[in-house]
């Protein structure tokens, strides 16, 4: 067991995100120093866990607390504290809110949305084809599909998407927005959701916002007004932001791996397995985030972690761990068992995982079925990538067919 001193902390992140390439430092650390001391641009020093087994411990062991980050100078890549609301809770408070929203994201309910999601995807492609032989997939398909689905689930008018698309960037911004813009956008988003909640009190609905209002107004101890507004805003933002990004990321990977693209075209029944493999393979996060604090002294990856010290879990690194995945840097749709942590692990496992899976499956199946000759309209090296965000993604993906 080692006890590394704070003074030896490595600067982290290891560099600016390079498209969807995972920095080589992660592989080196998994082999040589799987739990290492790091210093992020903001906040106190932290431990970084890079192996699959250690990452699952950090995310799943109750001796690691998210609630303990409240009031601390949490290690982060942005000046502001990024983990608030349900993201900064432990059981039982977390469990109370999680149970309420989990009812809207059951596998059965999500499957009832699949035909509607498929119809939306087909309509979007109809519009693309009618407009010509090329389009920006980000703007014309990857963005509107998840937005329209989450709007249907929550009961948000999709005609307002121009508003909350702009405001939602505040949720994932590190440096893309100024502190003043972030504060303004978050206030606008919360104000917008408060207005929808007020409408539900006048005219009840059977959507998720309506269900939250009913719980709040019939049992005040279960959900506060602030919790309700933050939950609704968080679900709206998180319910489309990452899926928008991943649809384009996945298509970029397929279009730059023609053998894998051909494999899916030849056998569309592989798409569910392909989605799981792409969730493992694509490093969505620009860097590890959302530190957990040790509540007692413990050992992790051969390192002594003291009570009160923060640990951040590198999900993307865990998904490339050779101890768990054969040929981890290869894209393999026939991998079979795939215990990736693309949706996290433990109590904070993404509540919308089933919704995201369904949307990603529908997106890939519809695109490959309707546009069998789809290909990049520009050289891959010319594609523009977003920056200053918690996630990696394309600003545009020009394709032709």
C-alpha positions in Angstrom: 0.0 0.0 0.0 1.3 3.4 -0.9 0.6 6.9 0.5 1.4 9.5 -2.2 2.0 13.0 -1.0 -0.1 15.9 -2.3 2.9 17.6 -3.7 3.3 14.9 -6.4 -0.1 15.6 -7.9 -0.2 15.4 -11.7 -2.0 18.2 -13.6 -5.3 16.9 -14.9 -6.9 16.7 -17.5 -3.9 15.4 -19.3 -4.6 17.6 -22.3 -7.3 19.1 -24.4 -9.8 16.5 -25.8 -8.6 15.2 -29.2 -11.8 14.3 -31.0 -12.8 10.9 -29.6 -9.2 9.7 -28.9 -8.6 8.7 -25.3 -5.3 10.1 -24.0 -2.5 7.5 -23.8 -1.8 8.5 -20.1 -4.8 6.5 -19.0 -3.4 3.2 -20.4 -0.1 3.9 -18.7 -1.8 4.6 -15.4 -3.9 1.5 -15.5 -0.7 -0.5 -15.8 1.6 1.4 -13.5 -0.4 3.6 -11.1 -4.1 2.9 -11.3 -5.0 5.3 -8.5 -2.9 8.5 -8.8 -2.9 11.9 -7.2 -4.1 14.7 -9.6 -4.7 18.4 -9.5 -7.6 19.8 -11.6 -7.8 23.4 -12.7 -10.1 24.3 -9.8 -10.6 22.8 -6.4 -8.6 20.7 -4.0 -6.2 17.8 -5.1 -7.9 14.5 -5.7 -7.2 10.9 -6.4 -8.0 9.6 -10.0 -9.2 6.0 -10.4 -8.5 4.6 -13.9 -9.2 0.8 -13.6 -12.6 -0.8 -14.1 -12.6 -2.5 -10.7 -11.6 0.6 -8.8 -14.0 2.9 -10.7 -16.9 0.6 -9.8 -15.8 0.8 -6.1 -15.7 4.6 -6.1 -19.2 4.7 -7.8 -20.8 1.9 -5.9 -19.3 1.7 -2.4 -21.3 3.7 0.2 -18.0 4.7 1.8 -17.7 7.2 -1.0 -20.1 10.1 -0.8 -21.3 12.6 -3.3 -23.2 14.6 -0.6 -19.8 15.3 1.1 -18.9 17.5 -1.8 -21.4 20.1 -0.7 -19.5 23.0 0.9 -16.2 21.6 -0.2 -13.8 23.0 -2.9 -14.7 20.1 -5.1 -12.0 19.2 -7.8 -13.4 20.3 -11.2 -12.6 21.7 -14.6 -14.8 24.7 -14.2 -14.9 27.6 -11.8 -18.4 26.7 -10.7 -19.6 23.7 -8.6 -21.1 21.3 -11.2 -22.8 18.8 -9.0 -25.9 20.1 -7.4 -29.4 18.8 -6.7 -29.8 15.1 -7.0 -26.2 14.8 -8.3 -24.9 15.9 -5.0 -27.1 13.6 -2.8 -26.6 10.3 -1.1 -29.3 7.9 0.1 -31.8 8.3 1.6 -32.4 11.8 0.2 -31.1 10.6 -3.2 -33.3 7.5 -3.1 -36.4 9.6 -2.3 -36.0 11.6 -5.5 -34.7 8.8 -7.6 -37.8 6.7 -6.9 -40.1 9.5 -8.1 -38.4 9.9 -11.5 -37.5 6.3 -12.1 -41.2 5.5 -12.6 -41.1 7.5 -15.8 -38.1 5.7 -17.1 -39.1 2.0 -16.8 -38.1 -0.3 -19.7 -41.8 -0.9 -20.4 -42.7 2.8 -20.6 -39.6 3.5 -22.8 -40.6 0.8 -25.2 -44.0 2.4 -25.6 -42.1 5.4 -27.0 -40.1 3.5 -29.5 -42.7 3.6 -32.3 -43.1 7.4 -31.8 -39.3 7.8 -31.8 -39.0 5.8 -35.0 -41.7 7.9 -36.6 -39.9 11.1 -35.6 -36.6 9.7 -37.0 -38.2 8.8 -40.3 -39.9 12.2 -40.6 -36.6 14.0 -40.0 -34.9 11.9 -42.7 -37.9 12.6 -45.1 -37.2 16.3 -44.5 -33.5 15.9 -45.1 -34.0 13.9 -48.4 -36.6 16.4 -49.6 -34.1 19.2 -49.1 -31.3 17.7 -51.2 -28.5 15.2 -51.3 -26.6 16.3 -48.2 -27.2 17.7 -44.7 -25.6 18.5 -41.4 -26.6 15.5 -39.3 -26.1 17.3 -36.0 -28.6 20.0 -36.9 -31.1 18.1 -38.9 -31.2 14.7 -37.1 -29.1 14.2 -34.0 -30.4 17.3 -32.2 -34.1 17.3 -32.9 -34.7 13.5 -32.4 -33.8 13.3 -28.6 -35.3 16.8 -28.0 -38.7 15.8 -29.4 -38.7 12.5 -27.5 -37.8 14.0 -24.1 -40.3 16.8 -24.7 -43.0 14.1 -25.2 -42.0 12.3 -22.0 -41.9 15.5 -19.9 -44.7 17.4 -21.5 -42.6 20.3 -22.8 -43.6 22.1 -26.0 -40.9 21.1 -28.5 -41.6 24.4 -30.3 -39.6 25.9 -27.4 -36.5 23.9 -28.2 -34.6 26.9 -29.4 -34.8 28.4 -25.9 -33.9 25.4 -23.8 -31.2 24.2 -26.3 -29.4 27.4 -25.6 -30.0 27.4 -21.9 -29.0 23.7 -21.5 -25.4 24.4 -22.5 -25.0 25.9 -19.0 -25.4 22.4 -17.5 -22.4 21.0 -19.4 -20.3 24.1 -19.9 -16.8 24.3 -18.4 -15.3 27.3 -20.3 -17.6 27.6 -23.4 -19.8 30.2 -21.5 -18.8 33.0 -19.2 -19.8 32.8 -15.5 -22.4 35.5 -16.1 -23.9 33.6 -19.1 -24.0 30.3 -17.1 -25.9 32.1 -14.2 -28.3 33.7 -16.7 -29.0 30.5 -18.7 -29.6 28.4 -15.5 -32.0 31.1 -14.2 -33.8 31.1 -17.5 -34.1 27.3 -17.6 -35.3 27.1 -14.0 -37.8 30.0 -14.6 -39.1 28.3 -17.7 -39.7 25.0 -15.9 -41.3 26.9 -13.0 -43.7 28.3 -15.5 -44.6 24.9 -16.9 -45.1 23.6 -13.3 -47.5 26.5 -12.6 -49.5 25.6 -15.8 -49.8 22.0 -14.5 -51.4 23.3 -11.3 -54.1 25.0 -13.4 -54.4 22.2 -16.0 -53.2 18.8 -14.7 -51.5 16.5 -17.2 -50.4 12.9 -17.3 -46.8 13.6 -18.3 -43.8 13.6 -16.0 -44.0 17.2 -15.0 -47.7 16.7 -14.2 -46.8 13.7 -12.1 -44.1 15.7 -10.1 -46.6 18.4 -9.5 -49.2 15.9 -8.2 -46.6 14.4 -5.8 -45.5 17.9 -4.6 -49.0 19.1 -4.0 -50.4 16.0 -2.3 -47.4 15.2 -0.1 -45.2 18.2 0.7 -42.6 16.1 2.6 -41.7 14.1 -0.5 -40.7 16.9 -2.9 -39.9 20.5 -2.3 -40.7 23.2 -4.8 -37.0 23.8 -5.5 -36.3 20.1 -5.9 -39.2 19.8 -8.4 -37.9 22.7 -10.5 -34.3 21.5 -10.5 -35.4 17.9 -11.3 -37.6 19.0 -14.2 -34.8 21.3 -15.6 -32.2 18.6 -15.1 -34.2 15.9 -16.8 -34.9 18.2 -19.7 -31.3 19.2 -20.2 -29.7 15.8 -19.4 -32.5 14.0 -21.3 -31.4 15.4 -24.6 -27.9 16.9 -24.3 -25.8 13.7 -24.1 -27.9 11.7 -26.5 -27.7 14.5 -29.1 -24.0 14.3 -28.7 -23.7 10.5 -28.8 -25.9 10.0 -32.0 -23.4 12.2 -33.9 -20.4 10.6 -32.1 -21.6 7.1 -33.0 -22.2 8.0 -36.6 -18.8 9.6 -36.8 -17.2 6.4 -35.5 -19.1 4.3 -38.0 -18.4 6.6 -40.9 -14.7 6.4 -40.1 -14.8 2.6 -39.5 -16.2 1.5 -42.9 -15.8 -2.2 -42.0 -18.0 -1.8 -38.9 -20.5 0.3 -40.9 -20.7 -2.4 -43.5 -21.2 -5.0 -40.8 -24.3 -3.2 -39.4 -25.7 -2.6 -42.9 -25.4 -6.4 -43.6 -26.9 -7.4 -40.2 -29.1 -4.7 -38.6 -29.9 -7.1 -35.8 -26.5 -6.3 -34.4 -27.5 -2.7 -33.6 -28.4 -3.3 -29.9 -25.0 -4.9 -29.3 -23.3 -2.2 -31.5 -24.9 0.5 -29.3 -23.5 -1.1 -26.1 -20.0 -1.4 -27.7 -20.1 2.2 -28.9 -21.1 3.3 -25.4 -18.0 1.5 -24.2 -15.7 2.7 -26.9 -16.6 6.4 -27.2 -15.1 8.5 -24.4 -18.1 10.9 -24.0 -16.6 12.8 -21.0 -13.9 15.4 -21.7 -12.4 14.4 -18.3 -13.4 12.6 -15.2 -15.8 14.6 -12.9 -18.1 14.5 -9.9 -15.8 13.5 -7.1 -16.8 11.1 -4.4 -15.4 11.8 -0.9 -14.2 8.9 1.3 -16.1 8.8 4.5 -13.5 6.7 6.3 -9.9 5.6 5.7 -9.7 2.8 3.1 -7.5 1.2 0.5 -8.2 1.6 -3.2 -6.0 0.1 -5.9 -3.1 -0.3 -3.5 -3.3 3.3 -2.3 -4.3 4.6 1.2 -7.2 7.0 0.9 -7.8 9.1 4.0 -11.3 10.0 5.2 -12.4 13.3 3.6 -10.2 12.9 0.5 -12.0 13.2 -2.9 -11.7 10.5 -5.6 -12.7 11.0 -9.3 -13.6 8.0 -11.4 -12.4 7.9 -15.1 -15.3 6.1 -16.8 -13.7 6.2 -20.2 -10.5 4.7 -18.9 -12.4 2.0 -17.1 -14.1 1.1 -20.4 -10.7 0.4 -22.0 -9.4 -1.8 -19.2 -7.7 -4.9 -20.7 -8.4 -6.8 -17.5 -12.1 -6.7 -18.3 -12.3 -6.2 -22.1 -10.3 -8.2 -24.7 -8.6 -5.9 -27.2 -10.2 -2.9 -25.4 -9.1 -0.4 -28.1 -10.8 -2.3 -30.8 -14.4 -1.7 -31.8 -16.0 -5.2 -31.7 -19.8 -5.6 -32.2 -19.5 -9.3 -31.4 -18.0 -8.7 -28.0 -20.9 -10.3 -26.2 -20.9 -9.6 -22.4 -20.1 -5.9 -22.1 -20.0 -4.6 -18.5 -19.2 -1.0 -19.6 -19.8 1.9 -17.2 -20.9 4.3 -20.0 -24.0 5.1 -17.9 -22.1 5.1 -14.6 -22.6 2.7 -11.8 -24.2 2.5 -8.4 -26.9 4.8 -7.0 -26.1 7.5 -9.5 -26.3 5.2 -12.6 -28.0 7.2 -15.3 -31.8 7.1 -14.7 -32.4 7.7 -18.4 -30.2 4.9 -19.6 -33.0 2.9 -21.1 -34.3 6.0 -22.9 -30.9 6.8 -24.3 -30.4 3.2 -25.4 -33.7 3.2 -27.2 -33.0 6.5 -29.0 -29.5 5.4 -30.1 -30.9 2.1 -31.4 -33.6 3.9 -33.3 -31.3 6.5 -34.7 -28.7 4.1 -36.0 -31.3 1.7 -37.4 -33.3 4.4 -39.2 -30.2 6.1 -40.6 -28.7 2.9 -42.0 -32.1 1.7 -43.3 -33.1 5.0 -45.0 -29.7 6.2 -46.1 -27.7 3.1 -47.1 -25.1 5.1 -49.0 -24.6 7.8 -46.3 -21.0 9.0 -46.1 -19.0 12.0 -44.9 -19.4 15.0 -47.1 -16.0 16.4 -46.0 -12.7 14.9 -44.9 -12.8 13.6 -41.4 -9.9 15.9 -40.4 -12.0 19.0 -41.3 -14.9 18.2 -39.0 -15.5 20.9 -36.3 -15.5 19.7 -32.6 -17.0 21.4 -29.6 -14.8 22.7 -26.8 -15.1 24.1 -23.3 -17.8 21.4 -22.3 -17.9 18.5 -20.0 -18.6 16.3 -23.0 -16.9 15.6 -26.4 -18.9 16.1 -29.5 -19.2 17.5 -33.0 -20.5 21.0 -33.8 -21.4 19.7 -37.2 -21.4 16.4 -39.1 -21.9 17.1 -42.9 -23.0 13.9 -44.7 -24.2 13.0 -48.1 -26.1 10.1 -49.6 
